[in-house]
Amino acid sequence: MKSSLIRFSLGLVLLLFVARSPAQGTFQNLDFENGTFIPIQTNPFFVEPGPALPGWTAHVGTNLAQYVLHNTLSLSTAGVAIWGPDQPQPGLFHGQYYVVLQSGDDPFGGPTRVGARLTQTGTIPGTAQSIRFYFAFGGITVFFGGQQISLTALGSAPTGTIYGGDISAFAGQTGELRFQGGGYLDFIQFSNEPIPEPSTLGLFAFGALFLGWRWRKARKS
């Protein structure tokens, strides 16, 4: 019963997440599905950053990334990786591809550990109230135009958590969108729905569980 309720609640959250997403302004490839993988020096694990992540710019520490890992992770150095279409398994997040940001030793020879980030400059839709995305296994910080966006956990993703932040003050504006930190990132979307108040999130979770219970009870009768 517990697993059925979880699946039912997750379905409701994902349905609302997708249904409330407006056009994505001038930003592109927010779900990381449009990459082309061109090996660097015939090494299939190192691919050119631009074609692999069209629309995005990858940095490691303060330096522009010279390559992006494909279907592998670094053992100790910081970097950016893209996984897919079938590694480690389909459907882990959304679609066939997702990105991993890794912190670690500076691959450019710096003396300290550094982080990784993805940036893209574009125009936020004029009707957008929030930005939402899937994230797991780490910590992430989001900025627009150099200003940090406060994040709220909105529900469960297929793997990890759906996070959202209020970007209503930036609707219609052009600027740099930045994700930095370490972890697994996918399915970035602008939504015309505001971030709900904590009390609303609690009521939604309770309502989803109640509907699931009624649905299961109806099936038994």
Secondary structure per residue as TSV (DSSP state, phi and psi in degrees):
chain	resnum	aa	ss	phi	psi
A	1	M	-	360.0	-41.3
A	2	K	H	-61.0	-44.6
A	3	S	H	-65.6	-35.4
A	4	S	H	-65.2	-41.8
A	5	L	H	-65.3	-39.1
A	6	I	H	-63.4	-44.4
A	7	R	H	-64.0	-39.4
A	8	F	H	-63.9	-46.2
A	9	S	H	-65.2	-42.0
A	10	L	H	-61.4	-39.9
A	11	G	H	-61.5	-40.6
A	12	L	H	-64.5	-44.1
A	13	V	H	-62.0	-45.9
A	14	L	H	-66.9	-36.6
A	15	L	H	-62.3	-45.4
A	16	L	H	-66.2	-38.5
A	17	F	H	-60.7	-42.7
A	18	V	H	-78.5	-43.4
A	19	A	H	-65.9	-26.8
A	20	R	T	-95.5	10.2
A	21	S	-	-90.8	119.5
A	22	P	-	-83.9	-172.1
A	23	A	-	-56.3	153.7
A	24	Q	-	-97.4	25.3
A	25	G	T	63.3	-141.5
A	26	T	T	-96.7	2.9
A	27	F	-	-70.4	152.2
A	28	Q	-	-136.8	159.5
A	29	N	-	53.9	42.4
A	30	L	T	-74.1	-12.7
A	31	D	T	-107.2	5.8
A	32	F	S	62.5	26.4
A	33	E	-	-92.3	-4.5
A	34	N	-	-108.9	20.7
A	35	G	-	-78.2	154.2
A	36	T	-	-122.1	131.4
A	37	F	-	-106.3	108.6
A	38	I	-	-111.2	110.5
A	39	P	E	-61.5	146.9
A	40	I	E	-99.4	123.7
A	41	Q	T	55.0	42.0
A	42	T	T	57.4	18.9
A	43	N	E	-97.0	111.7
A	44	P	E	-67.2	-14.5
A	45	F	E	-86.9	-15.6
A	46	F	E	-112.4	119.2
A	47	V	E	-125.4	158.5
A	48	E	-	-66.3	131.7
A	49	P	H	-62.9	-44.6
A	50	G	H	-59.2	-55.5
A	51	P	H	-65.5	-32.7
A	52	A	H	-71.4	-31.0
A	53	L	S	-131.8	65.7
A	54	P	T	-58.6	134.7
A	55	G	T	94.0	-24.1
A	56	W	-	-104.1	153.9
A	57	T	E	-119.3	128.6
A	58	A	E	-103.7	134.6
A	59	H	E	-125.1	146.6
A	60	V	E	-121.3	115.3
A	61	G	T	63.9	-128.9
A	62	T	T	-98.5	5.0
A	63	N	E	-106.2	146.6
A	64	L	E	-66.2	131.2
A	65	A	-	-64.4	132.8
A	66	Q	S	-88.1	-15.7
A	67	Y	-	-158.1	163.7
A	68	V	E	-122.6	135.7
A	69	L	E	-73.7	146.4
A	70	H	E	-126.3	117.1
A	71	N	S	60.0	31.9
A	72	T	-	-157.8	162.3
A	73	L	-	-123.5	154.9
A	74	S	-	-75.1	146.8
A	75	L	S	-77.5	-33.8
A	76	S	S	-143.7	-19.6
A	77	T	B	-95.1	157.1
A	78	A	-	-72.7	153.6
A	79	G	E	178.8	178.6
A	80	V	E	-122.5	134.9
A	81	A	E	-131.9	148.4
A	82	I	E	-119.8	135.0
A	83	W	E	-116.6	139.5
A	84	G	-	142.6	170.9
A	85	P	S	-85.4	-11.2
A	86	D	S	-132.7	26.3
A	87	Q	S	-127.4	131.7
A	88	P	S	-77.9	-17.6
A	89	Q	-	-164.5	147.1
A	90	P	T	-64.9	148.7
A	91	G	T	77.2	14.8
A	92	L	S	-65.1	-38.8
A	93	F	S	-122.9	-96.8
A	94	H	S	-136.8	137.2
A	95	G	T	67.1	-141.9
A	96	Q	T	-115.7	-9.1
A	97	Y	-	-135.0	148.9
A	98	Y	E	-149.2	166.1
A	99	V	E	-112.6	145.8
A	100	V	E	-120.3	126.5
A	101	L	E	-101.0	129.1
A	102	Q	E	-120.7	133.1
A	103	S	-	-92.2	155.4
A	104	G	E	167.6	-160.5
A	105	D	E	-63.6	149.2
A	106	D	-	-74.1	114.9
A	107	P	T	-69.0	-12.1
A	108	F	T	-92.5	7.4
A	109	G	-	92.9	8.2
A	110	G	-	-66.0	158.2
A	111	P	S	-80.9	-9.9
A	112	T	S	-121.6	166.4
A	113	R	E	-71.8	146.8
A	114	V	E	-132.8	168.1
A	115	G	-	-108.3	-177.1
A	116	A	E	-126.5	156.7
A	117	R	E	-152.7	155.1
A	118	L	E	-118.2	136.9
A	119	T	E	-132.3	152.4
A	120	Q	E	-153.2	135.9
A	121	T	E	-101.6	129.5
A	122	G	E	-166.0	-174.9
A	123	T	E	-108.4	127.1
A	124	I	-	-74.4	139.4
A	125	P	-	-54.4	143.7
A	126	G	T	-65.0	-21.9
A	127	T	T	-97.5	0.4
A	128	A	-	-69.2	135.4
A	129	Q	-	-110.4	-26.2
A	130	S	E	-150.2	161.9
A	131	I	E	-116.6	139.2
A	132	R	E	-136.8	149.4
A	133	F	E	-162.3	163.0
A	134	Y	E	-92.1	140.6
A	135	F	E	-152.7	146.1
A	136	A	E	-153.8	156.1
A	137	F	E	64.5	46.0
A	138	G	E	164.9	-151.2
A	139	G	E	-135.3	142.0
A	140	I	E	-135.6	145.1
A	141	T	E	-126.6	137.6
A	142	V	E	-119.2	135.9
A	143	F	E	-129.1	149.5
A	144	F	E	-134.0	127.3
A	145	G	T	57.6	31.6
A	146	G	T	82.6	-1.9
A	147	Q	E	-105.5	131.2
A	148	Q	E	-71.9	138.2
A	149	I	E	-99.1	122.4
A	150	S	-	-69.6	132.8
A	151	L	E	-109.0	147.6
A	152	T	E	-130.4	137.0
A	153	A	E	-75.7	122.4
A	154	L	E	-102.9	-20.7
A	155	G	E	166.3	-171.3
A	156	S	E	-95.0	136.3
A	157	A	-	-94.1	172.1
A	158	P	S	-51.2	-39.6
A	159	T	S	-133.5	127.7
A	160	G	S	88.2	-141.3
A	161	T	E	-135.3	146.7
A	162	I	E	-88.9	119.9
A	163	Y	E	-109.2	152.3
A	164	G	E	-143.9	154.8
A	165	G	E	-142.8	148.9
A	166	D	E	-77.0	117.1
A	167	I	-	-121.9	20.5
A	168	S	G	-58.8	-31.8
A	169	A	G	-69.0	-15.8
A	170	F	G	-108.9	5.7
A	171	A	T	-56.4	130.9
A	172	G	T	82.3	-4.4
A	173	Q	-	-91.9	155.0
A	174	T	E	-106.0	132.4
A	175	G	E	-174.6	-177.3
A	176	E	E	-89.2	126.3
A	177	L	E	-97.5	127.4
A	178	R	E	-131.2	132.2
A	179	F	E	-116.1	123.4
A	180	Q	E	-139.9	149.2
A	181	G	E	141.3	-141.9
A	182	G	E	-147.0	129.3
A	183	G	E	150.4	-171.5
A	184	Y	E	-102.9	127.1
A	185	L	E	-128.1	138.4
A	186	D	E	-162.1	163.7
A	187	F	E	52.5	57.5
A	188	I	E	-76.3	132.1
A	189	Q	E	-142.7	145.2
A	190	F	E	-92.5	140.7
A	191	S	E	-126.1	145.7
A	192	N	S	-88.2	8.7
A	193	E	S	-100.2	137.0
A	194	P	-	-71.1	164.5
A	195	I	-	-71.2	123.7
A	196	P	-	-68.2	154.0
A	197	E	-	-66.6	153.3
A	198	P	H	-53.2	-37.6
A	199	S	H	-65.9	-35.9
A	200	T	H	-66.3	-40.9
A	201	L	H	-61.4	-41.3
A	202	G	H	-64.0	-42.1
A	203	L	H	-64.9	-37.8
A	204	F	H	-64.1	-44.2
A	205	A	H	-62.0	-42.7
A	206	F	H	-63.7	-42.6
A	207	G	H	-63.9	-38.7
A	208	A	H	-64.1	-42.6
A	209	L	H	-65.3	-39.4
A	210	F	H	-64.8	-44.4
A	211	L	H	-62.9	-38.0
A	212	G	H	-64.0	-40.0
A	213	W	H	-64.7	-44.3
A	214	R	H	-62.8	-39.5
A	215	W	H	-63.3	-43.7
A	216	R	H	-68.2	-38.0
A	217	K	H	-65.4	-39.3
A	218	A	H	-64.7	-35.2
A	219	R	H	-66.8	-33.0
A	220	K	H	-76.3	-26.6
A	221	S	-	-82.5	360.0
